[in-house]
Amino acid sequence: MHRKDQFVPHLVVANGLAALEFYKEVFGAEEGHRMMSPDGKKLMHGEISLDGHTCFVSDEFDNSEGGTCKTPQTLGGTCVRITLMVDDADVLVERALAAGARVLMPVQNLFWGARYGKIADPFGHEWGINQQLKEQSSEETQAAADEYFVKDK
């Protein structure tokens, strides 16, 4: 059996249906399969596709319901950032802000030849938004990084 993706992130959120809508509206994701809990109140399994790659979304379930993953709110933060490669970082971040995200790092030109910023979606997940402006060699990136970090001191 051929799988589309070998690596599939799974985001656990406090409001799965709202999260699906946010990801569709802001990131242009396409929704795939959706399965609700037997009582119809929680998203057990949702699928979105971002540029042809799958991401799962579900509500948080407690241990008695078979849940093993927690939302960023339950954990008091997240240890994961998902980076999206986009055509226009500024436009995407503005759209995300209008839909309830918050800026963690403003979009700016950075040493690896990209416009890059970070947002937290309304569900607590962190996203890096990367618009690659130019391709650079490892040497060019290292030289630009050396200059960037000296400038900050």
C-alpha positions in Angstrom: 0.0 0.0 0.0 1.4 3.4 -1.0 1.1 6.2 1.5 0.9 9.8 0.5 3.0 11.0 3.5 5.3 9.0 5.8 5.4 11.8 8.4 2.0 13.1 9.5 1.8 15.7 12.3 -1.3 15.5 14.6 -2.5 18.6 16.3 -4.5 18.3 19.5 -6.8 21.3 20.2 -9.6 22.4 22.4 -12.1 23.0 19.6 -11.4 20.7 16.7 -14.1 22.0 14.4 -13.0 25.6 14.8 -9.4 24.5 14.2 -10.3 22.9 10.9 -12.0 26.1 9.9 -9.0 28.3 10.9 -6.6 26.1 9.0 -8.8 26.1 5.9 -9.3 29.9 6.1 -5.8 31.0 7.0 -3.5 28.4 5.4 -5.8 27.4 2.5 -5.9 23.8 3.7 -8.3 21.4 2.2 -10.4 19.3 4.6 -10.4 15.5 4.2 -12.0 12.9 6.4 -13.8 14.1 9.6 -15.1 11.8 12.4 -16.9 13.0 15.5 -17.1 11.3 18.9 -20.2 9.1 19.4 -22.0 11.9 21.3 -21.2 14.3 18.4 -19.5 16.8 20.7 -15.8 16.3 19.9 -13.6 15.9 16.8 -12.1 12.4 17.1 -10.3 12.7 13.8 -10.0 15.4 11.3 -7.7 15.6 8.3 -6.4 18.6 6.4 -4.1 18.8 3.4 -1.6 21.6 3.1 0.0 21.7 -0.3 -0.7 18.0 -0.7 0.6 17.0 2.7 -1.6 15.6 5.4 -2.1 16.9 9.0 -4.4 15.3 11.5 -6.5 17.4 14.0 -8.5 16.3 17.0 -9.9 17.5 20.2 -8.3 16.6 23.5 -9.6 13.5 25.2 -8.9 12.6 28.8 -7.2 9.3 29.7 -10.5 7.6 30.5 -11.5 8.3 26.9 -8.3 6.9 25.5 -6.6 10.3 25.1 -2.8 10.4 25.4 -2.0 13.8 23.8 -2.8 17.2 25.4 -3.5 20.6 24.0 -0.9 23.4 24.4 -3.3 25.0 26.9 -3.3 21.9 29.1 0.4 21.6 28.9 1.1 25.3 29.4 2.8 25.7 26.1 4.1 23.7 23.1 7.4 22.0 22.3 6.8 21.9 18.6 6.8 24.5 15.8 5.6 23.7 12.4 7.1 25.8 9.6 5.1 26.5 6.5 6.9 27.5 3.3 4.7 30.2 1.7 4.7 32.6 -1.3 3.9 35.7 0.8 4.6 35.6 4.6 3.2 39.1 5.2 -0.2 38.3 3.7 -0.5 35.0 5.5 0.4 36.4 8.9 -2.1 39.3 8.4 -4.8 36.7 7.5 -3.9 34.7 10.6 -4.1 37.7 12.9 -7.5 38.6 11.5 -8.6 35.0 12.3 -7.4 35.1 15.9 -3.7 34.2 15.8 -1.0 36.2 17.6 2.4 37.2 16.5 5.3 35.6 18.4 8.0 37.1 16.0 7.2 39.8 13.4 7.9 38.9 9.8 11.3 40.2 8.8 14.1 39.5 6.4 16.5 37.0 7.9 20.0 35.7 7.1 19.0 32.5 5.3 17.5 34.6 2.5 13.9 34.5 3.7 11.1 36.7 5.1 10.2 34.8 8.3 8.0 35.2 11.3 6.3 33.2 14.0 2.6 33.0 15.0 0.6 31.1 17.6 -2.7 30.0 16.3 -5.8 30.4 18.5 -5.4 26.8 19.7 -1.8 27.3 21.0 0.2 25.8 18.2 3.3 27.6 17.0 3.8 28.1 13.3 7.0 29.4 11.5 6.0 31.3 8.3 8.9 31.2 5.8 8.9 32.9 2.4 12.2 32.0 0.8 13.4 35.1 -1.2 16.6 33.7 -2.6 18.6 30.5 -2.6 22.0 30.7 -0.8 24.9 28.3 -0.5 25.7 27.0 3.0 28.7 29.4 3.0 26.6 32.4 2.1 24.1 31.6 4.8 26.9 31.1 7.4 28.5 34.4 6.4 25.1 36.2 6.7 24.4 34.5 10.0 27.8 35.6 11.4 27.1 39.2 10.3 23.5 39.0 11.7 24.6 37.8 15.2 27.5 40.2 15.5 25.1 43.1 14.6 22.8 42.0 17.5 25.5 42.2 20.2 
